Amino acid sequence: MVACEGNRVSKTTTRPRFATRTLLLHLGTVALVVALCTGVYLALAVQQLRAEAESTALGIARTLAEDPQVRAEVARISSLQETPEAEVLRNGELQRIASDVSDRTGALFVVIADSDGIRLAHPTSSRIGQMVSTPFEEVLAGNEVVDWQTGTLGESARAKVPVRDEAGVPVGEVSVGFERTGVFDDLPPLLAVIGATAAGAVCLAIIAFLLLRRRWERLTLGVQPEELVALVQNQTAVLNGVDDGVLAVDIAGVVRVSNDAVDRMLGLESPVGHRLAELGLPPAVVETATGGRTTSTAVVGGRVLYFDSRPVIRDGRPLGDVLIIRDRTDLIALTERLETVRAVTTALRVQRHEFANRMHVVAGLIDAARIDDARGFLDELVERGSVAFPVAGLELLSDPFLHSFLGAKGIEAGERGVALRIADETQLIGSVAEPEDVAAVLGNLVDNAVKAAASGERIPRWVEVAVLGDGDALVVTVADSGPGLAGIDPMAPRTPGEDDHDHVHGHGLGIPLARDIARRRGGDLWIIDAGGGEHGAVLAARIGRAVSDTPTTEEKQ
């Protein structure tokens, strides 16, 4: 069982640690390989010793069989009709020669036999004159025989070579053998060397594994593989179970963790293993992800994203940074809509207050029996409306929503010393069908223009709005008396903390969000004139599917 506590993992199982199990497996594998290699090497060594013994025996037998004295003596004895006497053979020249060769070479035996297989020389003198104990027919046929055989002196590596007369006819044999124990006298030292080598190999394997384990634990920060499995499972469950994006970058700027939310928000595809600078992300994202900033905001793919970066440090060692990405598009859009509602509510409150004041005036005129004055006042009220918004040309707007909305904006602008007016070319047939989107786009443009006019040095300060209908699309243009854009792109979002004097024209999030709303409805938002002469900036927006053909109440009348 593996349990996670914060960023620590505790293992409650009684099984040996992975390092111990790996060490045992490692040692077992090394021991098996060493045993196999030792067995193969030992088999080759034994085979080599056998081959050397056989080769030595064959060489001695050949030399002895070619000796002229041996050939002549064996040929003479083989030509006799009767069997030679054993006593004569024991003291004969062949026994002396065989004994000398055996003493010089350390052979187990040197045996000389005639054509009938009678021993003419033998290490055991009592066996001279008797038949040999191993087959000799093949040798008398003229063939050399090298083999391991068991005779009267035990098992030995022996070589049998025919002894030929002057005519080259086999007339006997020479048999030379080496004792088995003598052949393998060199085997114990060889085994000692092999054992020492095997022990050294095992020791090297242990040392190599200890170094490998140390390197492994340093790379994994001491976390065992069982714990890594739990971490991966928990990471997958946590990262893909939240709506926020999580992007982890190591100290080299390589992406190591990226959940589904990050891929969706930033439009990435399998970014893990790639350098952050190679992914084509906005500079604000790259700078925040690598620890250059702690927080920032950017518009990516039409979404307003908030970035929060935190460094990751373990045991005093920096590992990189984790970037938390939150989608604030819906929140900002809701804020814009609430701002619209607040503006309309303020306008309604002003209307109610103004209407109540006028009703008091009418009531006072009636109480004073000034009926004609009261009727004239009511006629003027019907003609002008319930409240007089400080917006020149507002009567050009027949749509009640735009009338109230821009009237409320006019009141707010007036509080800042800016006059809001409606352009003479304003003409809208129909009514607004999507007031929320229209308020978000038009409200941003008007608010930015009011801020620009209020911060400008031109007197008087003004903002002019033109509203036109284009089929089912609403086209608005907003101009102001401010200082203009001064070469700054209003579509680029302003980084929080910067105090740019021209951020009123869109260095926040309002303009990019308004443009995104307009584009989603088949329109766009653009700059007509950057300003700088007699007027400030002029911006325009086209909002598709925002106008309905249904006439307003005033149009019906």
VOGU-3710 file (C-alpha; in Angstrom, 3 decimals, decimal comma):
1> mvacegnrvs> 0,000/0,000/0,000  1,340/3,455/-0,935  -0,014/6,584/0,701  0,568/10,210/-0,331  0,985/12,951/2,277  1,356/16,377/0,636  4,327/16,108/-1,631  5,753/13,178/0,334  5,058/9,508/-0,298  5,276/6,959/2,511
11> ktttrprfat> 5,474/3,261/1,822  3,719/1,000/4,358  4,530/-2,310/2,721  6,894/-4,814/4,346  8,382/-5,879/1,021  12,101/-5,195/0,509  13,005/-1,889/-1,048  13,388/-1,808/-4,782  17,121/-1,171/-4,434  17,521/-4,353/-2,370
21> rtlllhlgtv> 15,498/-6,445/-4,796  17,437/-4,983/-7,709  20,742/-5,730/-5,970  19,746/-9,371/-5,417  18,581/-9,695/-9,004  21,735/-7,990/-10,221  23,974/-10,268/-8,167  22,028/-13,358/-9,208  22,388/-12,405/-12,857  26,098/-11,703/-12,486
31> alvvalctgv> 26,623/-14,961/-10,566  24,781/-16,924/-13,245  26,792/-15,300/-16,034  30,053/-15,877/-14,152  29,111/-19,532/-13,490  28,284/-20,109/-17,151  31,480/-18,416/-18,281  33,476/-20,375/-15,711  31,926/-23,653/-16,844  32,612/-22,912/-20,484
41> ylalavqqlr> 36,165/-21,797/-19,747  36,769/-24,855/-17,565  35,467/-27,163/-20,274  37,743/-25,508/-22,804  40,679/-25,769/-20,396  40,060/-29,478/-19,795  39,735/-30,060/-23,521  42,957/-28,159/-24,106  44,806/-30,180/-21,447  43,524/-33,423/-22,971
51> aeaestalgi> 44,579/-32,289/-26,419  48,034/-31,302/-25,155  48,468/-34,696/-23,436  47,392/-36,562/-26,561  49,656/-34,422/-28,726  52,634/-35,026/-26,417  52,028/-38,768/-26,321  51,729/-38,885/-30,110  54,933/-36,918/-30,577  56,916/-39,196/-28,257
61> artlaedpqv> 55,483/-42,335/-29,864  56,342/-41,080/-33,354  59,879/-40,221/-32,339  60,415/-43,558/-30,695  58,848/-45,449/-33,646  61,248/-43,716/-36,054  64,318/-44,593/-33,986  66,515/-46,895/-36,252  67,580/-49,077/-33,368  63,930/-49,620/-32,295
71> raevarissl> 62,843/-50,358/-35,835  65,628/-52,849/-36,434  65,131/-54,659/-33,121  61,316/-54,904/-33,450  61,656/-56,114/-37,064  64,188/-58,773/-35,982  62,046/-60,109/-33,120  58,867/-60,095/-35,271  60,671/-62,203/-37,920  61,524/-64,972/-35,451
81> qetpeaevlr> 59,407/-68,091/-35,584  59,375/-68,684/-31,825  58,317/-66,310/-29,037  61,257/-64,511/-27,481  62,090/-65,292/-23,895  60,756/-62,772/-21,370  63,961/-62,728/-19,365  65,955/-61,808/-22,451  63,482/-59,022/-23,271  63,684/-57,628/-19,717
91> ngelqriasd> 67,391/-57,098/-20,126  67,148/-56,205/-23,773  67,887/-52,976/-25,603  64,176/-52,107/-26,192  63,393/-52,179/-22,440  66,357/-49,904/-21,769  65,296/-47,430/-24,465  61,660/-47,431/-23,283  62,697/-46,882/-19,647  64,957/-43,966/-20,614
101> vsdrtgalfv> 62,192/-42,290/-22,614  59,668/-42,805/-19,814  62,035/-41,279/-17,259  62,821/-38,254/-19,421  59,230/-37,426/-20,437  57,362/-38,382/-17,243  55,091/-40,692/-19,209  52,996/-43,247/-17,345  54,247/-45,946/-19,676  56,188/-46,543/-22,868
111> viadsdgirl> 55,274/-49,923/-24,350  56,813/-51,588/-27,417  55,074/-54,616/-28,958  55,792/-56,877/-31,944  53,484/-57,887/-34,772  51,768/-60,486/-32,550  50,993/-57,984/-29,793  53,662/-59,361/-27,462  55,082/-56,720/-25,129  58,770/-56,220/-25,831
121> ahptssrigq> 59,085/-53,358/-23,325  56,870/-52,352/-20,415  57,220/-50,328/-17,172  56,234/-53,468/-15,235  58,860/-56,063/-16,068  56,580/-58,947/-15,101  54,257/-58,056/-17,974  56,984/-58,244/-20,620  56,376/-61,184/-22,968  52,608/-61,018/-22,494
131> mvstpfeevl> 49,912/-59,810/-24,884  48,983/-56,138/-24,749  45,661/-55,344/-22,984  44,274/-53,019/-25,660  43,511/-53,635/-29,341  46,483/-53,307/-31,701  45,057/-54,498/-35,041  44,386/-50,981/-36,334  47,953/-49,930/-35,585  49,379/-52,943/-37,398
141> agnevvdwqt> 47,191/-51,907/-40,313  49,378/-48,805/-40,526  47,155/-46,269/-38,666  48,001/-44,057/-35,737  45,583/-44,220/-32,803  45,211/-41,427/-30,225  42,617/-41,960/-27,508  41,841/-42,204/-23,818  41,834/-45,860/-22,866  41,958/-47,981/-19,713
151> gtlgesarak> 44,671/-50,605/-19,525  46,593/-52,471/-16,857  47,974/-49,181/-15,502  44,589/-47,421/-15,428  43,002/-44,733/-17,567  45,425/-42,686/-19,569  45,820/-40,544/-22,643  47,698/-42,771/-25,034  49,043/-42,668/-28,561  49,850/-45,795/-30,627
161> vpvrdeagvp> 52,167/-45,534/-33,642  53,216/-48,430/-35,935  56,837/-49,465/-36,102  57,884/-50,167/-39,700  60,715/-52,252/-41,148  63,031/-51,199/-43,925  60,281/-51,906/-46,466  57,796/-49,758/-44,590  55,644/-52,665/-43,463  54,224/-52,382/-39,909
171> vgevsvgfer> 55,990/-54,942/-37,745  54,966/-53,709/-34,296  53,768/-50,712/-32,320  54,933/-48,100/-29,851  52,363/-47,042/-27,232  52,968/-43,993/-25,002  50,517/-42,955/-22,264  50,163/-40,183/-19,676  48,281/-40,720/-16,420  44,951/-38,841/-15,997
181> tgvfddlppl> 46,021/-37,179/-12,763  49,222/-36,068/-14,359  47,396/-34,548/-17,285  45,235/-32,394/-14,970  48,000/-31,317/-12,592  47,629/-27,753/-13,914  43,863/-27,720/-13,326  43,827/-26,682/-9,594  45,875/-23,511/-10,185  43,694/-22,794/-13,180
191> lavigataag> 40,564/-23,241/-11,069  42,026/-20,899/-8,478  42,571/-18,231/-11,129  39,056/-18,725/-12,501  37,574/-18,524/-8,982  39,484/-15,329/-8,206  38,342/-13,818/-11,491  34,732/-14,783/-10,774  34,935/-13,302/-7,268  36,423/-10,122/-8,699
201> avclaiiafl> 33,631/-9,916/-11,258  31,009/-10,225/-8,495  32,765/-7,552/-6,427  32,894/-5,222/-9,422  29,201/-5,888/-10,020  28,384/-4,945/-6,419  30,446/-1,761/-6,643  28,860/-0,850/-10,003  25,377/-1,385/-8,610  26,061/0,705/-5,501
211> llrrrwerlt> 27,251/3,565/-7,713  24,240/3,106/-9,975  21,855/3,107/-7,017  23,430/6,277/-5,670  23,048/7,958/-9,057  19,510/6,651/-9,385  18,406/7,937/-5,980  19,999/11,279/-6,720  18,088/11,590/-9,982  14,792/10,469/-8,399
221> lgvqpeelva> 15,349/12,523/-5,223  15,303/9,337/-3,166  11,837/8,298/-4,348  11,540/4,582/-4,963  9,924/3,172/-8,141  6,892/1,959/-6,177  6,451/5,493/-4,918  6,985/6,857/-8,436  4,073/4,720/-9,655  1,848/6,216/-6,971
231> lvqnqtavln> 3,066/9,702/-7,820  2,305/9,199/-11,508  -1,169/7,882/-10,707  -1,889/10,742/-8,341  -0,426/13,278/-10,731  -2,578/12,049/-13,599  -5,679/12,067/-11,431  -5,003/15,547/-10,070  -3,712/17,240/-13,209  -6,466/16,013/-15,506
241> gvddgvlavd> -9,159/16,316/-12,836  -9,014/20,114/-12,572  -9,993/22,874/-14,943  -6,834/24,897/-14,304  -3,832/24,299/-16,505  -0,605/23,029/-14,953  2,671/23,407/-16,866  5,961/22,322/-15,265  9,260/23,501/-16,745  12,697/22,359/-15,551
251> iagvvrvsnd> 15,673/24,643/-15,052  16,735/24,078/-18,684  13,408/25,422/-19,985  12,114/22,009/-21,101  8,455/21,147/-20,506  8,170/18,165/-18,168  4,467/18,207/-17,218  1,483/19,456/-19,195  -2,110/18,508/-18,452  -5,026/18,464/-20,862
261> avdrmlgles> -6,218/21,921/-19,766  -2,887/23,497/-20,776  -2,956/21,819/-24,178  -6,481/23,093/-24,711  -5,895/26,674/-23,502  -2,564/27,258/-25,235  -3,337/25,204/-28,335  -0,413/22,825/-27,792  0,016/19,238/-28,914  2,282/16,942/-26,887
271> pvghrlaelg> 4,574/19,701/-25,553  6,308/17,446/-23,015  10,001/17,096/-23,849  10,146/20,261/-25,972  11,797/23,530/-25,013  9,308/26,205/-24,010  10,865/28,719/-26,400  10,152/26,385/-29,344  6,371/26,207/-28,784  5,552/29,632/-30,250
281> lppavvetat> 3,902/30,971/-27,086  3,485/34,703/-26,311  6,496/36,266/-24,561  4,467/36,892/-21,397  3,750/33,154/-21,101  7,383/32,153/-21,630  8,692/34,764/-19,202  6,229/33,770/-16,490  6,755/30,030/-16,977  10,526/30,391/-16,563
291> ggrttstavv> 10,266/32,455/-13,381  10,843/35,883/-14,929  7,502/37,030/-13,507  5,279/35,691/-10,782  1,981/36,639/-12,464  0,843/37,883/-15,857  -2,182/37,973/-18,136  -2,397/37,372/-21,861  -4,956/36,730/-24,555  -4,199/33,432/-26,301
301> ggrvlyfdsr> -6,491/32,048/-28,957  -9,261/34,467/-28,020  -9,156/33,404/-24,357  -8,118/35,669/-21,489  -5,636/33,636/-19,440  -4,154/34,399/-16,045  -0,703/32,954/-15,260  0,720/32,296/-11,822  4,280/30,959/-11,588  5,854/29,307/-8,551
311> pvirdgrplg> 9,379/27,898/-8,178  9,874/24,241/-7,171  12,664/23,561/-4,677  13,451/20,265/-2,962  16,179/19,900/-0,348  17,513/23,312/-1,319  17,875/22,267/-4,945  15,914/24,248/-7,597  14,043/21,911/-9,930  12,237/24,417/-12,144
321> dvliirdrtd> 8,941/26,283/-12,127  5,269/25,322/-12,151  2,896/27,554/-14,092  -0,776/27,598/-13,071  -3,040/28,794/-15,905  -6,589/29,935/-15,236  -9,116/30,839/-17,902  -10,665/34,186/-16,956  -12,537/34,770/-20,214  -15,978/33,994/-18,828
331> lialterlet> -15,267/35,924/-15,636  -14,159/39,033/-17,502  -17,056/38,735/-19,926  -19,409/38,486/-16,941  -17,718/41,517/-15,404  -18,278/43,464/-18,599  -21,936/42,472/-18,622  -22,310/43,405/-14,949  -20,733/46,744/-15,743  -23,363/47,190/-18,441
341> vravttalrv> -26,112/46,310/-16,001  -24,656/48,746/-13,468  -24,573/51,513/-16,060  -28,168/50,850/-17,103  -29,224/50,622/-13,460  -27,576/53,959/-12,786  -29,392/55,422/-15,761  -32,700/54,063/-14,527  -32,045/55,414/-11,044  -31,293/58,821/-12,528
351> qrhefanrmh> -34,431/58,594/-14,644  -36,541/57,658/-11,652  -35,099/60,498/-9,568  -35,532/63,014/-12,370  -39,059/61,778/-13,127  -40,022/62,076/-9,446  -38,696/65,650/-9,362  -40,720/66,557/-12,429  -43,849/64,992/-10,985  -43,347/67,195/-7,905
361> vvaglidaar> -43,111/70,212/-10,195  -46,351/69,225/-11,983  -48,085/68,624/-8,662  -46,921/72,077/-7,411  -48,204/73,794/-10,546  -51,578/72,086/-10,226  -51,812/72,971/-6,518  -51,081/76,574/-7,453  -53,915/76,444/-10,029  -51,432/77,089/-12,819
371> iddargflde> -53,077/74,587/-15,131  -51,706/76,042/-18,349  -48,137/75,980/-17,017  -48,594/72,397/-15,855  -49,904/71,306/-19,268  -47,010/73,086/-21,044  -44,532/71,388/-18,728  -46,080/67,953/-19,414  -45,982/68,558/-23,178  -42,299/69,405/-22,930
381> lvergsvafp> -41,733/66,283/-20,823  -43,440/64,063/-23,412  -41,344/65,578/-26,188  -37,983/65,377/-24,396  -38,493/62,163/-22,468  -38,510/61,340/-18,837  -34,932/62,491/-18,304  -32,549/64,695/-20,219  -29,334/62,696/-20,738  -26,263/64,886/-21,304
391> vaglellsdp> -25,676/63,327/-24,730  -25,994/65,530/-27,810  -27,843/63,822/-30,694  -29,178/61,007/-28,478  -32,592/61,426/-30,174  -31,035/59,905/-33,324  -31,108/56,516/-31,579  -34,580/54,992/-31,797  -33,544/51,748/-30,078  -34,446/52,009/-26,372
401> flhsflgakg> -31,508/49,879/-25,241  -28,890/51,978/-27,053  -30,726/55,142/-25,950  -30,564/54,206/-22,276  -27,119/52,617/-22,448  -25,379/55,530/-24,162  -27,362/57,931/-21,983  -25,928/56,248/-18,888  -22,446/56,349/-20,427  -22,998/60,042/-21,100
411> ieagergval> -23,722/60,635/-17,413  -20,517/58,788/-16,429  -18,512/60,698/-19,030  -19,930/63,989/-17,814  -18,722/63,214/-14,298  -15,187/63,072/-15,748  -15,549/66,284/-17,716  -16,035/64,567/-21,085  -18,961/65,302/-23,401  -20,466/62,266/-25,116
421> riadetqlig> -22,261/62,927/-28,384  -23,934/60,930/-31,133  -22,659/61,513/-34,678  -25,051/63,025/-37,199  -24,623/60,073/-39,600  -26,079/57,682/-37,035  -28,886/55,601/-38,491  -30,244/52,289/-37,221  -33,308/50,575/-38,597  -34,561/47,869/-36,281
431> svaepedvaa> -33,665/47,047/-32,695  -30,736/45,480/-30,871  -31,226/41,695/-30,612  -28,092/40,846/-28,589  -27,818/43,557/-25,947  -25,191/41,733/-23,848  -22,639/41,375/-26,658  -23,385/44,855/-27,993  -22,962/46,353/-24,507  -19,666/44,479/-23,996
441> vlgnlvdnav> -18,163/45,693/-27,283  -19,616/49,225/-27,388  -19,084/49,730/-23,654  -15,377/48,883/-23,936  -14,880/51,253/-26,844  -16,748/54,116/-25,133  -15,033/53,575/-21,746  -11,584/53,548/-23,356  -12,414/56,648/-25,389  -13,659/58,497/-22,273
451> kaaasgerip> -10,446/57,598/-20,425  -8,366/58,797/-23,365  -10,291/62,071/-23,664  -10,074/62,703/-19,904  -6,298/62,128/-19,955  -5,750/64,329/-23,025  -4,852/68,008/-23,139  -7,347/69,041/-25,826  -10,197/71,277/-24,762  -13,074/70,606/-25,016
461> rwvevavlgd> -12,899/66,914/-24,152  -15,358/64,845/-26,141  -16,252/61,392/-27,382  -18,307/60,820/-30,521  -20,226/57,632/-31,262  -21,716/56,665/-34,626  -24,166/53,753/-34,865  -25,082/52,242/-38,230  -27,093/49,239/-39,304  -25,760/46,888/-41,995
471> gdalvvtvad> -28,387/44,238/-42,541  -28,456/42,217/-39,335  -25,057/43,606/-38,282  -24,426/46,567/-36,039  -21,504/48,841/-36,975  -20,219/51,345/-34,407  -17,375/53,861/-34,576  -15,974/55,691/-31,560  -13,699/58,744/-31,780  -12,265/60,857/-28,967
481> sgpglagidp> -10,239/63,999/-28,321  -7,431/62,121/-26,551  -3,745/61,937/-27,472  -4,131/58,975/-29,838  -2,412/55,628/-29,803  1,145/56,929/-30,226  2,202/53,806/-32,162  1,043/51,380/-29,476  -1,032/48,360/-30,435  -4,285/48,491/-28,450
491> maprtpgedd> -4,946/44,836/-29,188  -1,990/43,695/-27,086  -2,972/43,037/-23,483  -1,225/45,107/-20,829  0,888/43,136/-18,388  -0,278/43,685/-14,799  2,074/46,004/-12,938  2,977/48,136/-15,945  1,840/51,758/-15,859  1,761/52,678/-19,502
501> hdhvhghglg> 0,171/56,079/-20,075  -1,650/54,819/-23,155  -3,178/51,688/-21,632  -6,575/53,420/-21,790  -6,747/52,411/-25,451  -6,703/48,702/-24,820  -3,561/47,678/-22,987  -5,880/45,915/-20,562  -8,106/43,001/-21,443  -11,259/44,821/-22,567
511> iplardiarr> -10,327/45,517/-26,193  -8,963/42,006/-26,942  -12,067/40,519/-25,312  -14,350/42,858/-27,275  -12,594/41,901/-30,502  -13,042/38,221/-29,653  -16,785/38,765/-29,041  -17,128/40,616/-32,349  -15,276/37,867/-34,237  -17,385/35,136/-32,684
521> rggdlwiida> -20,422/36,887/-34,128  -18,889/37,113/-37,598  -17,541/40,648/-37,227  -14,331/42,280/-36,099  -12,827/45,229/-34,259  -10,199/47,436/-35,871  -8,455/50,805/-35,820  -9,634/53,385/-38,351  -7,285/56,191/-37,305  -4,543/56,150/-34,682
531> gggehgavla> -5,106/59,877/-34,067  -2,613/62,567/-33,219  -3,973/65,580/-35,186  -7,208/67,313/-34,326  -8,626/64,220/-32,685  -7,544/61,105/-30,912  -7,958/57,477/-31,960  -10,913/56,258/-33,987  -11,905/52,617/-33,509  -14,706/50,661/-35,132
541> arigravsdt> -16,456/47,370/-34,532  -18,850/45,270/-36,549  -21,107/42,887/-34,621  -22,918/40,354/-36,763  -26,414/39,045/-36,038  -26,964/41,823/-33,490  -29,889/43,714/-35,132  -33,474/42,512/-35,433  -35,946/43,747/-38,055  -38,691/44,029/-35,399
551> ptteekq> -39,531/47,752/-35,042  -39,299/49,432/-31,685  -42,266/50,943/-29,855  -41,350/54,450/-30,971  -41,146/53,322/-34,634  -44,641/51,786/-34,399  -45,989/55,066/-33,094
//
